[in-house]
Amino acid sequence: MILLWACIVGVFASAACAMLPIRYQYVPAVILLIAAPILILLIGVQVSAWIAIAAIVASILNISQSIAISLGKNTRPKSAAPTGVF
């Protein structure tokens, strides 16, 4: 039951963080980033280690892609047209 409430609180906290203006998102986002491995560990203990391993791999891939984008490295090939442009 604690895992369920922890997941619900995490979802609402991340939604609240997303609704903040960009300049106010940094501190709550870092707190959520620190809390994510704890939640993944709880899921791994109570549900399955495979699910926790999949969540860790997904979060590492997401973080590495975010770092590449923030450093200005475009992951899209130069010849590809931007999405959403007609």
Secondary structure, DSSP 8 states (H G I E B T S, - for coil): -HHHHHHHHHHHHHHHHHHS-GGGSHHHHHHHHHHHHHHHHHHHHHT-HHHHHHHHHHHHHHHHHHHHHHTT---S-TTS--TT--
